[in-house]
Amino acid sequence: MHLKSLNSQSPWLFSLLLISPFFFWGTAMVAMKGSLPHTTPFFVATLRLVPAGLLILLTGWLTQRPQPQGIKAWLWISLFALIDGTLFQGFLAQGLVRTNAGLGSVMIDSQPLAVALMAAWLFGETIGWWGALGLILGVSGISLIGLPDEWILGGFPLEEIQIGQIFQNGQGLMLFAALSMAIGTILIRYVSRHADPVMATGWHMILGGLPLMLGSGLWESHQWDHLLLTDWLAIAYSTTFGSAIAYGLFFYFASSGNLTSLSSLTFLTPVFALFFGNLILEEVLSPLQWLGVGLTLISIYLVNQRETLAAKFNLKFSPNPDSSLAQQRVEIDKHNP
């Protein structure tokens, strides 16, 4: 069924599809948490890309989606693979080994700011006062979720944070991962001008995973010697749902919808991770983290309803018909007649 007909017949189901990548990313983080100490980072990154890419290509072949054609298509896909595949997953895997998971999550999920700025510059997407307020609240929310409470309550003591050493451990790698994902989100617009976005996503995962596979073979050892059955099940879930389905849907929506609105939903990822971490792993949320969850949800509403709110409160706002989730569906429908 085409997304256009799905949207008209069941808008709630369509909205669930729009949110599902961030649900899968958040739950995949929980699934992988116990497996990472039993394996190596490049091996995990390879498994999150190459098998997932093959699954996407198989799905595209079964649904008769066109293969990329021409040198321009493959050049754009190769650039997409390098930045969003190799660099993003490589920085992410190495960063998770070296940094606190909460701080790393804050850096990764700050990428909607970069996407919003680049989308405004390259594609003329308007942010407006309500959108800017939403982005600020979103970063504040994920900061409350991911940063240690003692940092926040202590006024961010520089002697404890050691900003000067940020690139000597994992924080700098996580920042590069966030920038790589943001640039990848922008690149899909250019890639989709020359190739089907679903097939391009599959190929970029395979091409981007090959250098990571090579790196794992050269520099890592005993990648699977200590993996348990539960670890393999967690990897299978992360590959199938956290990579193949999540990235396939995300980049399909990003190829035609409003990038600022879509990327703001990334703020949901740590919310889902925290919720299921609390439910499955019995991780306890502090009051500040619950406040962060609330701010995050408010921020997503503000970003996606920024034009409606501006019109309602008579604020000056440049007309842009693709700001809300509902209008995001309209934009996607335009590209799926």
C-alpha positions in Angstrom: 0.0 0.0 0.0 1.3 3.5 -0.9 1.8 5.9 1.9 -0.6 8.3 0.3 -3.5 5.9 0.5 -2.4 4.8 4.0 -2.4 8.4 5.1 -5.9 9.0 3.7 -7.3 5.8 5.1 -5.6 5.7 8.5 -3.8 8.9 9.5 -3.1 7.5 13.0 -1.3 4.5 11.5 0.7 6.9 9.3 1.7 8.9 12.3 2.9 5.8 14.0 5.0 4.9 11.0 6.5 8.4 11.2 7.4 8.0 14.8 8.5 4.3 14.6 12.2 4.9 13.6 12.8 6.8 16.8 11.1 4.1 18.8 13.2 1.4 17.2 16.4 3.4 17.7 15.6 3.9 21.4 14.7 0.3 22.0 17.7 -1.0 20.0 20.0 1.0 22.4 18.4 -0.9 25.3 18.7 -4.2 23.4 22.4 -3.6 22.7 23.4 -2.3 26.1 24.2 -5.7 27.6 25.9 -7.0 24.4 28.5 -4.3 23.8 30.9 -5.5 26.6 31.0 -9.0 24.9 32.1 -7.9 21.4 34.0 -5.1 19.6 32.7 -1.8 18.2 33.5 -2.1 14.5 32.0 -5.6 14.5 28.8 -4.2 16.0 28.8 -1.3 13.5 29.2 -3.7 10.6 26.4 -5.9 11.7 24.1 -2.9 12.1 24.8 -1.8 8.5 25.6 -4.7 6.0 22.8 -7.2 6.9 20.3 -4.3 7.3 21.3 -3.0 3.9 20.7 -6.4 2.4 17.3 -6.6 4.0 16.3 -3.2 2.6 17.5 -4.2 -0.9 15.6 -7.4 -0.7 12.4 -5.6 0.3 13.0 -3.1 -2.5 13.5 -5.9 -5.1 10.3 -7.6 -3.9 8.3 -4.4 -4.2 9.9 -3.7 -7.6 11.6 -0.4 -6.7 14.1 0.8 -9.3 17.8 0.2 -8.9 20.1 3.3 -9.0 21.1 4.2 -12.5 24.0 6.4 -13.8 27.2 7.8 -12.4 25.6 10.7 -10.6 23.3 8.4 -8.6 26.2 6.2 -7.5 28.5 9.1 -6.6 25.8 10.6 -4.4 25.1 7.2 -2.8 28.9 6.7 -2.2 29.1 10.1 -0.5 26.0 9.3 1.5 27.6 5.9 2.5 30.8 7.5 3.6 29.2 10.1 5.8 26.1 8.5 7.2 27.3 4.9 7.0 31.1 4.6 7.7 31.7 7.8 9.7 28.4 7.9 11.6 28.4 4.3 12.7 32.2 4.3 13.2 32.2 7.3 15.4 29.1 6.1 17.3 30.5 2.6 18.0 33.9 3.9 19.2 32.3 6.7 21.1 30.0 4.4 23.0 33.0 2.4 24.2 34.8 5.5 25.6 32.1 7.7 27.0 29.2 7.8 29.4 26.1 6.6 27.7 24.0 9.5 28.9 26.4 12.2 27.8 26.8 10.4 24.5 23.1 10.4 24.0 22.9 14.1 24.6 25.5 14.8 21.9 23.9 12.4 19.3 20.4 13.7 19.8 21.4 17.3 19.5 21.7 16.9 15.7 18.2 18.3 15.0 19.8 21.7 15.6 22.3 21.2 12.9 19.7 19.8 10.5 17.4 22.8 11.1 20.2 25.3 10.4 21.3 23.5 7.2 17.7 22.9 6.0 17.0 26.6 6.5 20.1 27.6 4.5 19.9 25.0 1.7 16.1 24.4 1.3 14.6 27.6 2.7 12.8 25.7 5.6 11.6 28.3 8.1 12.1 27.8 11.8 10.3 30.8 13.3 10.1 31.8 17.0 8.0 28.7 18.0 10.3 26.3 16.2 13.4 27.9 17.7 11.8 27.7 21.2 11.0 24.0 20.5 14.6 23.2 19.5 16.0 25.0 22.6 13.5 23.1 24.8 14.5 19.8 23.1 18.2 20.2 23.7 17.4 21.3 27.3 15.2 18.2 27.7 17.8 15.7 26.4 20.4 17.5 28.5 18.3 16.9 31.7 17.9 13.3 30.5 21.5 12.5 29.7 23.8 14.7 31.8 24.6 13.8 35.4 22.3 15.4 37.9 25.3 16.7 39.9 26.5 18.6 36.9 23.2 20.4 36.5 22.6 21.0 40.2 26.2 22.1 40.6 26.0 24.7 37.9 28.2 22.7 35.5 31.5 22.9 37.4 34.2 23.1 34.8 36.8 21.3 37.0 34.6 18.2 36.9 33.5 18.4 33.3 37.1 18.8 32.0 36.0 20.4 28.7 39.6 20.6 27.6 39.9 16.8 27.5 36.7 16.2 25.6 38.5 14.9 22.5 40.7 12.6 24.5 37.8 10.4 25.3 34.5 9.5 23.6 32.6 12.9 23.7 34.4 14.3 20.7 33.6 11.1 18.7 29.9 11.3 19.7 29.9 14.9 18.5 31.3 13.9 15.2 28.7 11.1 15.0 25.9 13.6 15.5 27.3 15.9 12.8 27.6 12.9 10.4 24.0 11.9 10.9 22.9 15.5 10.4 24.8 15.8 7.2 23.4 12.4 6.1 19.9 13.6 6.7 20.5 16.6 4.4 22.3 14.5 1.8 19.2 12.2 1.2 17.5 15.1 -0.5 20.2 15.2 -3.1 20.5 11.4 -3.3 16.7 11.0 -3.9 17.0 13.3 -7.0 19.0 10.7 -8.8 17.9 7.4 -7.1 15.0 5.8 -5.3 15.5 6.7 -1.6 14.7 3.2 -0.3 17.2 1.5 -2.6 19.7 4.2 -2.0 19.4 3.7 1.7 20.1 0.0 1.3 23.1 0.5 -0.9 24.6 3.2 1.4 24.4 0.8 4.3 26.2 -1.9 2.5 28.9 0.4 1.0 29.3 2.3 4.3 29.6 -1.0 6.2 32.4 -2.4 4.1 35.2 -0.2 5.5 34.0 -1.0 9.0 34.1 -4.7 8.2 37.7 -4.3 6.9 38.6 -2.3 10.1 37.1 -5.0 12.3 39.1 -7.7 10.4 42.4 -5.7 10.7 42.3 -4.2 14.2 39.9 -6.3 16.2 39.9 -9.9 17.4 37.6 -12.4 19.2 34.6 -10.4 17.9 32.0 -13.2 18.6 33.8 -15.5 21.0 32.0 -14.2 24.0 28.6 -13.5 22.6 25.7 -15.4 24.2 22.4 -16.4 22.6 20.7 -13.3 24.1 23.5 -11.1 22.6 22.8 -12.5 19.1 19.1 -11.9 19.6 19.8 -8.3 20.7 22.0 -7.8 17.6 19.3 -9.3 15.4 16.7 -6.9 16.8 19.0 -4.0 16.4 19.9 -4.9 12.8 16.4 -5.6 11.7 14.4 -3.0 13.5 17.0 -0.5 14.7 18.7 -0.3 11.3 16.9 -1.8 8.4 13.3 -0.7 9.2 14.2 2.5 11.1 16.7 3.9 8.6 14.6 2.8 5.6 11.5 4.7 6.9 13.5 7.7 8.2 15.4 8.4 5.0 12.2 7.7 2.9 10.4 10.4 4.9 13.5 12.7 4.8 13.7 12.5 1.0 10.4 14.4 0.6 9.1 15.8 3.9 10.1 18.7 6.1 13.6 18.0 7.5 13.3 20.3 10.5 10.0 18.7 11.6 11.2 15.1 11.0 14.6 15.6 12.6 13.0 17.1 15.7 11.4 13.7 16.4 15.0 12.5 17.1 14.4 14.0 20.5 12.1 11.0 21.1 14.9 8.5 20.9 16.3 9.0 24.5 12.8 9.1 25.8 12.0 5.7 24.4 15.5 4.4 25.6 14.9 5.7 29.1 11.3 4.3 29.3 12.2 0.8 28.2 15.5 0.9 30.2 13.3 1.6 33.2 10.8 -1.1 32.2 13.2 -3.9 31.2 16.5 -3.1 32.9 14.8 -1.5 36.0 16.8 1.7 35.5 15.4 4.4 37.7 14.8 8.0 36.4 15.5 10.9 38.6 13.1 13.9 38.9 15.3 15.9 36.6 15.2 13.2 34.0 11.4 13.1 34.2 11.4 16.9 33.7 13.6 16.3 30.7 11.1 13.9 29.2 8.3 16.4 29.6 10.4 19.2 28.0 11.3 16.9 25.1 7.7 16.1 24.3 6.7 19.8 24.5 9.6 20.6 22.2 8.4 18.2 19.5 4.9 19.6 19.6 6.3 23.2 19.3 8.5 22.4 16.3 5.9 20.4 14.4 3.1 22.9 15.1 5.2 26.1 14.8 3.2 27.6 11.9 -0.1 26.8 13.5 0.9 28.4 16.8 2.4 31.5 15.0 -0.9 32.0 13.1 -2.9 31.5 16.3 -0.9 34.0 18.3 -0.5 36.4 15.3 3.2 36.2 15.3 5.2 37.0 12.1 6.0 33.8 10.4 7.0 33.1 6.8 4.4 30.8 5.1 5.7 27.3 4.8 3.1 24.6 4.2 5.2 21.7 5.5 5.8 22.5 9.2 3.4 20.2 11.1 3.2 16.5 11.1 0.0 16.7 9.2 1.6 18.9 6.6 4.6 16.6 6.5 2.2 13.9 5.3 1.0 16.3 2.6 4.6 16.8 1.4 5.2 13.1 1.3 2.0 12.6 -0.6 3.2 15.1 -3.3 6.1 12.8 -3.9 3.9 9.6 -4.0 1.1 10.3 -6.4 
